[in-house]
Each structure stands twice: as C-alpha cells, then as structure tokens.
C-alpha cells in the first residue's frame, strides 16, 4: 500500500501517516507474543513473532526500536548473540537509524562470519542505509572483490529494494554492466537484473 499510494520514493508523508495505524494493528500481537519463544508455543506464533516485531520497528514503536538497538549494541559490544529469527530486524533497525559507525560495524560482522545465511541477512542491513554516501560505499564494495561473485545479486537486489538507493543502484548497474557480465554473466539469475 505504501509503495502504491506514495507519490514518490522521497515522499514520506504517507509512510509517516500510516505508522500510527500499523502500530495499532501490531501492538496487541506484540504484547501477546513478546520477544522470546515460550515453552510449547504454537509453531505459527514462532513464525508470526518476527513479522510483528519488524512491523512495530518499521512503524517506529519506540520500545521496539529501543529494544532492537539494545540487542544490537549487546552483540557489537559484548558479542551477545541475537536470536537468529530476529537478527534481520535488529541489523536493519540499526542500519535504518544509524550512519557510518553502524555501517563499519555491520561490514565487520560480514567479514567475520562464515555462515552464508548470516551474510545474506547482513547484506539486507548493509544495503538499507538511507544516506547516499554510505550507499556509494556499498556499491564500491561490490566491485572491489570483497563480495563473492555468487553474492553480488543479493547486494544489487537489496539495494534496488532500498527506496533511498534505487536510482543510484540502477545507474551503477548500467555503468558497470560489462563488469557484471564478465563477473557473473553465466549465472542464471543475471539476466533478471533489469526486471
């Protein structure tokens, strides 16, 4: 609805006016579900929790944002692990509200992890910063050999989903098309990039 009704990627008026409505919808479920799995919890509640928390964080429910950022700081400052089901929310909230410091921290996590799934989760956060100068670094990172060829399409797809980086990402793709073709042109997904 937000994408359809918004007059542009830069117009936040509709997004902001929808946040109280989203909070009203999700807070009763967030209160019911909480942040942690309970014993003998129904499977669907376990699946619903990350969605509800993500919606609350995205709607700027301050206690949810604060708790996400607290979990993020505990991970960064004292290596306290975050529930795998909630990592993408925690990372993305830190990125959405963060800047250069959080970018460097997320890149550091990306460099250290040996898990392919964790790299994809971190990619989603790293590519979600709103600042153009950070996103320029993200795109340079793709080309510098830091990102494995099999992961390049994740970086580009997530960057294209970031409304603050969509146009710059598309320009980068056009300017670097030959490099992309040479690097990942044999990947079956390569020809889907323009779509």
N, C-alpha and C positions, 0 to 999 in steps of 0.2 A: 504494500500500500504506500509506504513512504517513497519508494522509487517511482511508482506510477504517478502519484499526486504532486511530488515536488517539482517545482518549476525548473530547477537546475541542481547540479551537484553541489553548488556553492550556496544554495538557499537552505538555511537551517530552520526557517520559521515553522514549517510543517513538522519537521522532526522534533523540534522543541515542544510544540503544542501537543504532540502525541505522547510525550513521555509521562505526563500525569495519568493518562488513560492506561498506558502499558503498566505502570506501577500499580494502579488499581486492580488490573486483571491478575497480575502475578503475585502480589504480596500475600494474599491468603494461602496460595500454594507454597510460597517460600516459607511462611510461618509453619505450615504443616510438615513440609519435607525437611527443613533445616539444611545444614551444610554437610552433615555426616550421615552415612548409612546407618540405619537402625537394625537391630537383630530381627531376623525373619521379615525383613521389608519386602513388599511385593516387587517383582522384577520391573514392572512398569514405573514404579516410583523411583527406582535407581536410574532408569533411563530419562525420566522427566526432570530430575533434580538439575542436571547441568543446563538444560534448556531454560528452566525457570530462573536460575541464578544468572545466566547470561542475559536474559531479557531484563532482569532487575538492574544489573550493572549497566547495560546499554541505555536504560531509561534513567540513569543517574540516581538510583536509590542510594542515598549517601551511606547508610550502614553496609550495604552490599559492596559498594565501591571501596569503602574503608577496609572491610574485611579482606577483599581481594588484594588490595595493596599491602595489607599487613602480611598475608600469606606470601606475597611476592618478596617483601623485604626479608622475611624469615628464611626464605630459600636462598636469596642472594647473600645475606649477611651471615647466616649460620648453617647453610646447606640443609635446612629442614625440608624434607620432601613434601611436595604438594600432591594431593590425590590425583592420580592420572586422569580421572574423569573431569577434573576441574582445572587442569593446567592451562588449557587454551583460554579459558575465561580469565584466569589470573594473569597470564602473559599479555593477553590482548588489552586488558584493562590498564595494565602498567604502560603499555605502548600508547594507547589512546590518550592517556593523560600525561604521558612522560615526554622526554626530549632526549638530548644527546646522552645523558647518563644512562638512561634505561636502554637506549639503543646499544651502547657499548656493552652493557651487562647481558643483554639478550644475545648479541653476537658472541660473547664469551661462552655463554651456555651452549650455543650452537656448535662452536668449535670443539667444545669438550665432550659432547655427547657421542656415544657410539650407537645409539638407537636411531634407526631410520624413522620410526614413528615420531619420536621426540623431535627430530629435525623438521619434519613436516609441521608439527604443532608450533615449533619456534618460528618457522618460516611464516606461518599465518600471522604471528605477532609482529615480527620484524618488518613485514610489508604493510602493516596497518598504521604506521605513524602518519600524522596529518601534515607535518612540516615538509615542505618541498625539498629543503636542503638535506634532510635525512633520507628522503626517498631517492634523491640523486645518488647518495652513498649506496643505497640498497642496489640500485641498478648497476652501479660501478662494480659492486661486489659480485654480481652475477657474471660479469665479463672478466674479472680478474683471476679466474680459475679457482676461486675459493669454493664456489658452489659446484658440486659434482654434476656432470652433464645430465644424468638421469633425474636430477632435482630442479633443473633450470625451469621446466614448465610449471612447477609448483610456484616458484618465485614470480614468474610472469602472470600466472592466473590469479594468484592472491593480490598482486599489485594492481591488476586490472579491476579487481573487485573493490579496491580502495578508492572511493569516490574522490579523495583528495589527490590521488596519484594516477588516475585513469588516463588522462590526456598525456601526461608526461611519459607514462609507460608505453602508450601507443606510439608516441613519437620515437621513443627509444627503440622499440621493436622495428619500426620502419628503417631507422638509421642503421640498425645492427642486423638487418635481415640476412645479409650474406654471411656474417659471422654465425648467426643462429643456424642457417642452412648447413654451413660447414661443420658445426659442432654437434647439432642434434637432428640434422635433416633426415636421418634414417629412422628416427623414432616415429612410430605410427601416429602419435598424437601431434606431431609437428605441424601438420597441415591444418589442424583445427585452431591454431593460434588466431588467425584473422576472425574466425567466427566467435 
